[in-house]
Amino acid sequence: MKNKDLNERVTEELLDNLFSATGYSTPKVHIEKQKSLNPEIKKLLKNASKSGPGKGAPEHIITIDGYPNFIIITECKADIKYHESNSLDIPKDYAVDGVIHYMKYLSKDFNVVGIAASGMNESELKISNFFLGKGLTSNTITRLPDEKVLSLQDYIKIWKYDSNIKKQKTFDLMKFSKTLHNYMRDYAKLSENEKPLLVSAILLALEDATFQISYESNTNDVKLAKKMIDAVKDILDDNKIIGLKQDKILTSYSFIKTHPELTKDTRDINKRVLLRLVKQIDEHIMPFIKEYNDLDIVGNFYGEFLRYTGGDKKALGIVLTPNHITELFADLADLTTDSKILDICDGTAGFLISSAHKMIELAGNDSTKIKKITDQNLIGVEQQPNMFTLSAANMLLRKYSMEHCYQDNCFELKGLLTSLNADIGMINPPYAQKGDGLSELEYIEFLLDCINKDGKVFAIVPMSCAILNSPSKGRLLKKHTLEAVMSMPNGLFYPVGTYTCIMVFTAKKPHPNNKETWFAYWKDDGFEKTKMNGRIDINDKWNSIKNEWINMYTNKDILLGVSVKHKITATDEWCAEAYLQTNYSTISKEDFESEMEKYMNFKMSNKERLQ
């Protein structure tokens, strides 16, 4: 046993040398061996023995000043034969099994990186890295691809951007949105339109350093409201949003300084509604925004507030595209760092944010390219003043330029938009508008006219646009090419009921008569409706489904019952359902009854349009 212990100490020393060479030897980093003075860690390891009742301890326990909920642990074995078992459940004998064993205990209160090491010299040393987020179950342990000791910053980055951590934090944030919504309803007495506006104003104000450190010093909410709007104005000034554009944004926020429940002249902390809202948002939302730039947070809150709205689920005016679909658009578009994105129905800037995130990823650490992306390559138009304000807040929270974002009727900006030379268009147009020239396909037609030749436009529209005859379909094919149509999941916009499809066009190239358009039946995105949390990816299916869809679209695969190519005209139905060969071997009685029910629901929900 002594020889074995001595041998494992050699493996420990190899790790010690790697830690030293990788920058761990600083006063802020604390490396303990076989035991910890931290009472919380000691408590968690009290019953963590690898061989039965009693306490256990990893070889190294590493903590870092400023990161109280993050630790790194190691488990060593001298012989590389004992690096990892097939079952991963023999912690006494194998390094990987052992480090995973300790991670399960410590993750109750910590975000844990586990390093398993085996070998007696540098040439044979074998290393495996793992991560498990605080409070998450052991089946979410992530095996990292790196087979070496990483820098502390790399491990911290892995923690902060772990998909399971992000999912849990997003879930917690959306759970908080219900609490926030109910408080604003019951105590702030805000209208449905005012709730997301107030949240966005507070977020912008908290971006101002002076306001962030001093808001609690305001003796009443009258003063706090004024200081908050002043801080928003300072943020707008700093971002060169001046003149009419600034006036429009500040007008949307003007209710904050006059709302009776937000401006009560009282020093009683318990009765200060605005102060409580600012503190809650500072605590729960701002840290999330600092970590995750790719999510449309303001849009998420807008959508969550919509779920809690009684009566007409369209009470807030516009139904926004789900985050996972805006991300899908960015992936389908095959963006480059030079892509210019135009959305003429910008909403809360969901498409622009997802596209920017994708392009910034492609830019890597090239600050010049990133600045060009955020300053020049994002173009948006939103007609509704309040929605434009939400879009502006979303962009500014990410330090994206608003230079090419406009609050206006897009149809009146054709010359300007065309001159900006966008090569990618993305749109979720207003649905079922009655005015002349305002149909969904006419929005797509206008967007295509503003895009460079050979550019691509991606649109998500009601399925009725693909099925019904329309003069717009003829005009579209006369000037542009319909490349693909994908039928999307039922209930995608839950709680608003509408059946949708994605259309993909190539701009300013007439549709050839012999062209075969690609159609796909993308009805299952893995999301499920839940009573408490709406429609969510409860079983972690989306990423694999998304990758499957992207590969299918890229290669224009033809799969029985899923995708097909077909020549179309303006009078044809533009949907996969019209041309797919059914794979009858997979159909059950329950499937047939379910599809009939969906068809009847579609007929009823589109009764007026089908007449």
N, C-alpha and C positions, 0 to 999 in steps of 0.2 A: 504493500500500500504506500510505503514511503517513497519508493521509486516512482510509482505512478504519480503521486502528488508532486514530486520534484520535477518530473517530466512536464506536467501541466503548468508548473510555475515557469518553465522555459517558454511555453506558448504564451503565457501571460506577459512575459518580458518582451517577446516579439511585438505584442500589441502595444505595450508601453512605448517601445521605440517608434512605432508607427504613429501613435498619438502625439508624441513629442514632435515628430517630423511634420505632422499635419496641422500644427498650430494649437494644440490643446494645452500647452504649458503657459497659461496666463493666469493672473490672479482671479479672474472671473470664472474660471473653470475649476471645479472641485472633483477630483478623482479619488474615490474610496474603494478599498478592496475587501471582499468577503463580508463586509458589514457596513452599516451606515449609521451615522449619528442623527440623521433626520428621523424624528419620531414618527412621521407619517409613513415613511418607507419601512421603518422597523415594524410598524403595526401591520402593514400589508404582507410582509414576509414572515410574520409570526408563525403561520401554519403552511409555509411554502416549501417544506422539505421535499426533495426529489425522491425520497425512498420511504416515506411514511409520515406519521405524525411528527410535528416539530417544526422549528424554523428552518428556513433555507436562505441562501444568499448567492447572487451571481458573483463572478470573478471581479468585475469592475462595476461600479455604480457612479455614473458621471452626471453631475448637475451643473447648471450654468446660471449665474446671476442674471436676473431680469427675465428668466423663463421658468417660473416656479412650477408650472404644470408639465414640464418636459424633462425626461431623463433618457440616458443611454446606458444599457447594460450589456455585459458580455458573458459568454460561457465558452470555456476552452476544453479541448481534449488534445492529448499529445499525439495520438495516432490518427492519421487521416481516415483510417478505416472506420473510425467512430465519429465521423463528422455528422452523419445524418442517417436515421433509420427510414425504412420505407413507410412505416406507419406514423412516424413523427410523435409517438407516444411512449418513448422509452427515455425519459429525461435524465435518468441516473447515468446512462451509458453513452449518450450521444450529445454532441455540442448543440446542434440545431434543435433537437427535441428539448434540451435543457433550457435554452434561452427562450423558446416559445412558452415553456412551462412557467417561467418567472414573469414573462410579459403578461400572461393572463391574470396573474395576481396583482401586478403593479398597475395595469391599465384601468383599474377601478377608480384611481384618482390621478393618473398621469398619462400623458401621451408618451409612448415608449418606443424607442429604437432598440432593437436587439441585434447584437453582433455575435455570430457563432464563428469560432476559429478553431482550426486543428492543424497540427504539424509542428515539427521540432526545429525547422530552419526556414529562412526566408524563401528559399527556392520551392519548397513544398507547401508552404503555408496556404491553407484554404480558408476563405472567408465568405460567409453568407450574411446578408443584411435583411432585416425585417422591420415592419412598422405596424403598430396597433394603436389606434386612437383612444383617447380617454372615454370611458363609458361604453365602448363598442364591444360587441361580442367577438369571441375568438375566431369565428368564421370569416371575419373581415380583415384578418392579418394579411398584410401585403408583403410579398417577397419582392425585394428590390432587385433590379437587374445587375447592380454593381457588385463585383466580387472583390472589393477592396475597402479599406477604411476611408471614409469620406471626410471632408472638412465639416466642422460644426455648422457652418452656414448652409452647407448642402443638406445636412440632416434636418436642420430647422426648416428649410424650404420644403423638404419632402413631407414633413409634418403638416405644414400650413397648407400645402396644395394636395394632400392626399384626397382621393375622390370620396372615400368614405367619410372623412372628416368634413369635407365640403358639403356632402349630402346631409350629414347630421346637422351642421350649422345652418344650412338652408332650411331644413325642417324646423329647427328651433326658431329661426327667424320668422317663418310663416306662422308658426304657432303663436309667437309674440304678436303678430299682426292682428290676430283675433282679439287679444287683450287690448291692444291699442285701439282697434276699431270700436270696441264696446265702450271704452273710456271716453273716446271722442263723441260717441253717440249719446252716452248717458250724462256726461258732465260738461263737455264742451258744447254740446247741442249743435254740432256742425252738420251741414247738408252733405249729401253724398259727393258732390263735386268739390266741396271745401276740404274734405278729409285728406285726399292725396296731395292737394296743394299745400296744406299746412305741413305735412310731413316733408315735402320737398323743400319748403322754405326753411324749416329748422335744419335740415341737412346742409343746405347751402350756407346758412349762418354759422354753423359749427365748423365750416371750412375756414372761417375767419379766425385767426389765432387769438386776437384780442377778445372777441366775443366768447370763444370757447373757454378761456380761462377766467372770464369775469361775469358770465351770465348769472351765476348764483348770487352775485353781490347786488343785483338790482332789487330794491326794497319792495317793489310791487310789480304786477304783471302789466300795468300801463307802461311803465318804463321799460320793462323787458321786451314788450312788443315793438316799441319804437327802436330799441337797440338792435333787435333782431332784423328788422327791415333795413336799418342803416347798414348792418353787416352784409346783408344780401346785396345792397347797392354797391358796397365796397368790392365785393367779389365780382360783380358785373363790371365795374370800372377796371379792376385789375385785369380782367379778361377782354378788355377793349369792346365790351358790349355797351354801347352808348346810344344816345338819340332815341329814335322811335322804337327800335328793338328793345332797349332797356325799359322804356315807358310801358310797352305792352306787358313785359314780364312783371314789373312792379304793380301794374294795374290789377293783374290776377291775384297778387298778394295783398291788395289794399284792404280786404276785409279783416285781416288779422289785427290791424290797429284800431278797428272800430267794433269788433265783435264783443258783445256784452260779457260773455262767459270767459273770453280770453283776456279781457282787460279790466278785471275787477280790481278796484283800488283797495286792496287789503294786504296786510303784512302776515296774515295767518297762513303759514306754510301749507296747512292741510286744505285750504280753500283756493290755493293758487294753481289753477288748472294749467295755464300755459307753462309755468315753471316745471310742473310735474312732467308734462309732455316733452319738454326739452331735455330733461334729465333722463327720461326713459329712452328717448331716441339716441342720445349721446352714449348711453350705456349699451344698448342692444343692437343698434343699426350701424353706427359709425365704425366700430371695429370690423364688422363684416365688409363694409365698403372698402376699407383700407386694404383688406386681404384679397378680395375678389372683384376684379375690374370687369369680368366678362359677363356678369349677370345684370339684367335690367331690373335693378332693385325697385326703383320708383314704379315701373310697370308691374312688378310682382305685387307690390302693395295695392296698386290700383285693381289688379285682378282679384286679390284676396278680399278687398273691400266689396267688390262686386258680388262675391259669393255670399257675403253676409248681408247683402241688401235685400230687404223684403220686397215681394211683389215682382214687378217687371225687372228681369235680370239685365236689361239693357238700359237701366236707369241712368248710368253714368255716361251714356252716349256712344262709346266706341268699345268694341270687343277686341282686345289686343292679342297678338300672336304669342302663343306659348314659347317660353325660352328655348325649349329643345328644338322647336321648329325654326326659330331664327338662327340657331346654331347649325341646323341641317342645311338651311339656305347657304350659309357661309361655306360649308363643306362642298355642297353641290356646285357652287359657282367657280371652284378651282381658282381661287384668288391668288394674286401675286402681290408683292409689296407695292407695285405700281397701279394696282386696280383702283378705279374711282367708282364709288358706290353712290347711286341716286335712289332715294325713296321719296315719292311725291305725296305719300300719305303716311307721314313719319310717326304718328302716334307718340309714344314715349321713347322713340329712337332705338327700339329693340333690334332692328335689322342692322342699323349703323354700328351699334355697340358690338354685336356678335361679329360683324365683318371686321371691325377695327381690331378686335382681340385676335382674330385669326391672322390678319396681316402683320400685327405686331409680333406674334409668335414667329412668323416667317422671317421677320427682320432680325431676329436674334438680339444681339447687343449693339446693333448699328443705330446709334442715336439720331443720325442724320435721316435715315429712312423712316424711323419711328416718328420724328417730328413732321416729316412730309405727310405721312399717313394721317396723323391727327390734326394737322393744320390745313391740308389741301384736299384730301381724298374722300371726305365724308360730306355728302350733300343731302339735305333734307328739307322738305316743305310740309308744313302742317297748317291747316286752315283754322281750326278751332283754337282760340286764344289760350284757354286754360290748358289744353293738351300741349300746345307749343311750349308753355311754361314748364310743364313736366318734362318735356323733351330737353329743354335747355338745362334744367337742373341735372338731368341724367348725364348730359354731355360734360357739363362743368365739373361735376363730381369726379370725373375721370380725367380732367385737364384736357379735354378735346376741344378744339376750336369751334366756335359757332359762326365763323365767317361766312360759310356757305349754307347756313340754316335759316329758313325764312318762314315767317308767319304770314301766309297769304294764300290766295286761291291759286293752285298750281297751274291751272289752265291759262292764267294771265301772265305766266313767267316763262313761256316757251322759248323765247329768244335767249334769255339769261341762262336757263337750264341747258339748252343745247350748246351754248358757248363754253360751258364748263367741261365738256368732253368726257362725260362719264361713260364707262364701258360695261358696267354692271348695273342693272336695275332690279330692285326688290320692292314688292308691294303687297300689302293686304288692304285692298281698297274698301271704302264704305259699302256695306251690303244693302241691296234692295232699296236704293234711292229712286225716287219717282221722277225727278226732273229730267228734262231733255239733256242728253250728253253726259249723264251722270251714272250710267250703268257701269258695272264692274269691268266689262270688256272695253268700254270706252276709256276708262282710266288706264288700262293696260296699253291700249292703242296710243294714247298720248305719251305714256312713259317710253314706249318703243320709239316714238318719233323724236324723243329727246336724247336717245342713246346713240353713241357712235355706231357706224356701220360695222356689222359682224359682232357687235356687243351682245350680251345675253341679258334677258329679263326673266326673272323668276317671280311668279305671282301665285298667291293662294286665294282661291275664290270659291263661291258656292258651286256645288255640282251642277246646279241648274244652268250655269253658264256654259258648261260643256255639253249639256243634253239638248237644250232648247235651240230652235232656229233664231238667228239674230243677224241683222245687217252687219253688225260689228264683226262677226266671224268671217264674212266675205271680205271686208276691208282689211282685216288682219292678215289673211292669207295672200291677199293681193300685194301687200307690201313687206310682209315678214314671214319667217319660217317657223312653223310649230314643230319643235324638236321632240317634246315629250310631255306626257300628262300622267300624273300619278294620283290615284284615288286614295284619299287620306282616311285615317280612322274615324269612325262614327264617335261623336262626343268629344272630338278634339278640343273644341272651344267650351267644354263644360264649365259652368252651368248653362250657357247659352246653347240651344240646340240648333246646329246647322251642319249639313254634310258638305264637305269641301274636297277640292283637288288642287294640286300644284300644276301649273302650266309653265313650260319653258319655251321661250322664243329666241330666235336669232334675229337681231334688228336689221331692217332695211335690206333684206334679201328675200324676194318673193318666194313663196312656197312652191317648189317644183311639183308638177303634176304627178311625177313618178316617185315622189318622196314618200318613204315609209316612216311614219311617226311612231315613236316608242311609247307604249302604254304599260303601266304597272299598277298592280293592285296592292297598295301599301295600307292595309286595313288594321294591322296589329303592330303598334309601337311599344307594346309591353306595359303601357300605363293602364292603371285600373282606377275606377271611381271608388272613393272611400267617403264615408259619412262625415268624418271630422276634418279630413285634409284635402278634399277635392280629388282631382285626377292626378295620381302620382305614380312614379316608377317604383312600385313597392317591392318588386322582386329583382331589381337591378338588371333588367333585360335590355334597356334602351341602348346602351353603348354597342352591344353586339348586333342588335337589330339595325342601328344606324350604319355601322360599318358594312353590313350586308347590303343595305339599300344603296349606299354610296358606290360600292363595287358593282352592283347590278346596274346602276344608272351610268357609271363611267364606261362600262363595257357593253351597254345596251343588250344585256343577256336576255335570252328568250327562255322562259321557264314555264312549264305546263301549269296552268291555273294561277300564274303569278304575273307574267309579263308577255307581251306580244308586240310585233311590229305590224302596222297596217296603213295603207294609203287612205287618206281622208280628203273630203271636200268641205265646203262651208255648210252644207246641209246635213252632214253626218254627225253622229254623236262622238264627242271627243272624250271618251273615257274607256278604261280597260274593260269594264263590264260588258261593253257592246261587242268585243272581239275575242275575249279570252275563251279558250277551250276549257271546259270544266273538267276537273279531275274528279270524276264521280266516285272513285275508290275511297276518297276521304270524307264523303258526305254521309252524315247520319240524319235520322229523323229530326233530332233536336236542332241540327244545323239548318235544315229546311224551314222548320217552324220559326227559328230565330230570324232568318233572312226575310221571310214573309212579313214578320212583325216590323222589321226595319223598313221594308218597302212601304208598308201602310203608314208608318210614322212619317216617312219622307213625303208621301202623297198628301198627308194631312198638313204637315208643316209648310208645304209649298203649294197649297191649294189655290191661293190667289194668283200665284205666278204661273201656274200650269193651265189656268182657264184661258 
